[in-house]
Amino acid sequence: MVAQASVSTLLLRNVPLFAMLQEQQLTVLTGAVTRRSYPRGSMIIGAGDETDSLYVVISGRLKVMMSDDEGREVILSMLGPSEYFGEMGLIDDSTRSASVISLEPCELLVLSKRDFRKCLSENFEMALTVMRGLVKRLREADKKIGSLALMDVYGRVARLLLEMSEIVDGQHVVTRKLAKQDIAKMIGASREMVSRVMKDLQVGGYMDVRGHCIYLRDNIVDID
């Protein structure tokens, strides 16, 4: 890990979590946050660790995961630029509930618990943004529980691809590189099963794979 001291108000203004702060608040915040670089494969936080900071992603991708004593992993989510993590323990003073590991070199902003709580107490809009983020994650957790209980593997893969996609020229496209092993860990299936399902979806005309991008066709929403 390499720490960098330079953080500008422009950088903070481009982070959705801080975008609603006044210029004076941003100026104060530049002295409170630390900018850090991490290589691929770094464990940023570990499940069970004491909670001391909020992290905001400036660049790179990370995975949020849990594992058991036998080393089996479940990926809870993938994080990219402008997303943040570590806020739950700062609110309820609990230890970290999951681990976060960098999938590629990444750059993060780190804000201490004391400064995070100070920002929340002084800015209602920021507190509301954090609340919305917590509600969004709760809804995503509900969806995941529902899909595990009610959908077969085809439906789970289809839903995950739709959730990971973005609209490009009117079409759903998964632009992030997704390893089949990671997909398997996110939907509770084996890598072999995911490979078979992905092949069947291509043959069945539900999606096209070009390079590392996956182009989803409209009929994929009918899979359940």
C-alpha positions in Angstrom: 0.0 0.0 0.0 1.2 3.5 -0.9 -0.3 6.6 0.8 -0.6 9.9 -1.1 -1.3 13.1 0.7 -2.7 15.2 -2.1 -6.5 15.3 -2.2 -8.3 18.2 -4.0 -11.7 19.6 -3.5 -12.4 18.8 -7.2 -11.7 15.1 -6.6 -14.1 15.1 -3.6 -16.7 17.0 -5.6 -16.7 14.2 -8.2 -17.5 11.6 -5.5 -21.3 11.3 -5.2 -21.1 10.8 -1.4 -19.4 14.2 -1.0 -20.9 16.0 -3.9 -23.6 17.8 -1.8 -21.1 19.3 0.7 -20.4 23.0 0.6 -17.1 24.2 -0.7 -15.9 25.1 2.8 -16.8 21.6 4.1 -14.9 20.1 1.1 -11.9 22.2 1.9 -11.9 20.9 5.5 -12.5 17.3 4.3 -9.3 17.5 2.1 -7.3 17.5 5.3 -9.2 14.7 6.8 -9.1 12.1 4.0 -6.1 10.1 2.9 -5.6 8.9 -0.6 -4.1 5.4 -0.8 -3.0 3.1 -3.6 -3.3 -0.7 -3.3 -1.9 -3.5 -5.7 -4.1 -6.3 -7.0 -5.0 -8.9 -4.4 -4.8 -6.6 -1.4 -7.1 -7.2 1.5 -8.4 -3.8 2.3 -10.5 -4.9 5.3 -11.0 -8.3 6.8 -14.2 -9.8 8.4 -14.0 -9.5 12.1 -11.6 -6.5 12.0 -12.3 -3.5 14.2 -14.1 -0.7 12.3 -12.1 2.5 12.0 -12.6 4.0 8.5 -14.9 4.6 5.5 -13.4 3.8 2.1 -14.4 5.4 -1.2 -13.2 3.9 -4.5 -11.5 6.3 -6.9 -10.3 3.7 -9.4 -10.1 -0.1 -9.7 -12.4 -2.9 -8.8 -12.9 -4.8 -5.5 -14.9 -7.7 -4.3 -16.9 -7.9 -1.0 -16.8 -11.5 0.2 -17.3 -13.9 3.1 -15.6 -17.3 3.6 -16.0 -20.2 6.0 -13.4 -22.2 7.9 -12.9 -24.5 4.9 -12.0 -21.6 2.6 -15.3 -21.6 0.6 -16.1 -18.2 -0.6 -19.3 -16.2 -1.3 -19.0 -12.9 -3.2 -21.6 -10.5 -1.9 -20.9 -7.7 -4.4 -18.4 -6.0 -6.7 -17.4 -2.4 -6.2 -16.1 0.1 -8.7 -15.3 3.9 -8.9 -17.4 6.2 -6.8 -18.8 3.4 -4.6 -17.9 3.2 -0.9 -17.7 0.6 1.8 -17.1 0.2 5.5 -19.9 2.6 6.6 -22.1 0.0 8.5 -19.6 -0.6 11.3 -19.0 3.1 11.7 -22.7 3.6 12.5 -23.3 0.6 14.8 -19.7 0.1 16.1 -19.7 -3.5 15.1 -16.7 -5.3 13.7 -16.4 -5.8 9.9 -19.0 -8.2 8.6 -17.2 -9.1 5.4 -13.8 -8.8 3.7 -13.0 -6.5 0.8 -10.2 -7.5 -1.6 -8.9 -5.6 -4.6 -9.3 -7.4 -8.0 -6.9 -5.0 -9.7 -4.7 -2.1 -8.7 -7.0 0.5 -7.0 -7.0 3.9 -5.5 -9.1 4.7 -2.4 -10.0 7.6 -0.2 -10.0 6.8 3.5 -12.0 8.7 6.1 -11.7 8.0 9.8 -14.7 7.1 12.0 -14.5 10.4 13.9 -14.5 12.6 10.7 -17.2 10.4 9.0 -19.5 10.9 12.0 -18.7 14.6 12.1 -19.6 14.9 8.4 -22.9 13.2 8.9 -23.9 15.3 11.9 -23.2 18.5 10.0 -24.7 17.6 6.7 -28.2 16.2 6.4 -27.9 15.5 2.6 -24.8 13.4 3.2 -26.5 11.4 6.0 -29.5 10.9 3.7 -27.2 9.6 0.9 -25.7 7.1 3.3 -29.1 6.0 4.4 -30.2 5.5 0.8 -27.1 3.4 0.2 -27.9 1.2 3.2 -31.4 0.7 2.0 -30.2 -0.1 -1.5 -27.9 -2.8 -0.1 -30.7 -4.2 2.0 -33.0 -4.5 -1.1 -30.2 -6.1 -3.0 -29.7 -8.6 -0.2 -33.5 -9.4 -0.3 -33.3 -10.0 -4.0 -30.4 -12.3 -3.6 -32.1 -14.3 -0.9 -35.2 -14.5 -3.1 -33.3 -15.6 -6.2 -31.4 -18.3 -4.3 -34.7 -19.7 -2.9 -36.9 -19.3 -6.0 -34.8 -19.3 -9.1 -32.8 -22.0 -10.8 -29.2 -21.4 -11.9 -30.3 -20.1 -15.3 -32.5 -17.4 -13.7 -29.7 -16.5 -11.2 -27.1 -16.0 -13.9 -29.6 -14.0 -16.0 -30.5 -11.7 -13.1 -26.9 -11.2 -12.2 -25.9 -10.3 -15.7 -28.8 -7.8 -16.0 -27.8 -6.2 -12.6 -24.2 -5.9 -13.7 -25.0 -4.4 -17.1 -25.3 -0.9 -18.3 -27.2 0.6 -21.3 -24.9 1.1 -24.3 -26.7 2.3 -27.5 -30.0 1.1 -26.2 -28.7 -2.4 -25.3 -27.8 -4.0 -22.0 -24.1 -4.7 -22.0 -21.9 -6.1 -19.2 -18.7 -4.2 -19.8 -16.9 -5.3 -16.6 -14.7 -8.4 -17.0 -16.5 -11.2 -15.1 -14.7 -14.4 -14.3 -17.0 -17.5 -14.3 -15.6 -18.4 -10.9 -16.6 -15.1 -9.5 -20.1 -15.5 -11.0 -20.3 -18.9 -9.4 -19.4 -17.4 -6.0 -22.0 -14.7 -6.4 -25.0 -17.0 -7.2 -24.1 -20.1 -5.1 -23.3 -22.5 -7.9 -20.3 -24.4 -9.3 -18.0 -22.9 -11.9 -18.8 -25.9 -14.2 -22.5 -25.2 -13.9 -22.0 -21.5 -14.7 -19.9 -22.3 -17.8 -22.6 -24.6 -19.0 -25.4 -22.0 -18.4 -23.4 -19.3 -20.1 -22.9 -21.5 -23.2 -26.6 -22.4 -23.3 -27.5 -18.7 -23.1 -25.3 -18.0 -26.1 -26.6 -20.9 -28.1 -30.2 -20.1 -27.1 -29.8 -16.5 -28.4 -30.1 -14.8 -25.1 -26.7 -13.1 -25.2 -23.5 -12.5 -27.3 -19.9 -12.4 -26.0 -17.5 -10.1 -27.8 -14.1 -9.9 -26.2 -14.7 -9.3 -22.5 -18.1 -7.7 -23.1 -21.4 -9.5 -22.8 -24.3 -8.2 -24.9 -27.7 -9.2 -23.5 -30.7 -9.6 -25.7 -34.2 -8.5 -24.6 -35.5 -12.0 -24.2 -33.1 -12.7 -21.3 -35.6 -11.0 -19.0 -38.0 -13.9 -19.6 -35.6 -16.4 -17.9 -36.7 -17.3 -14.4 
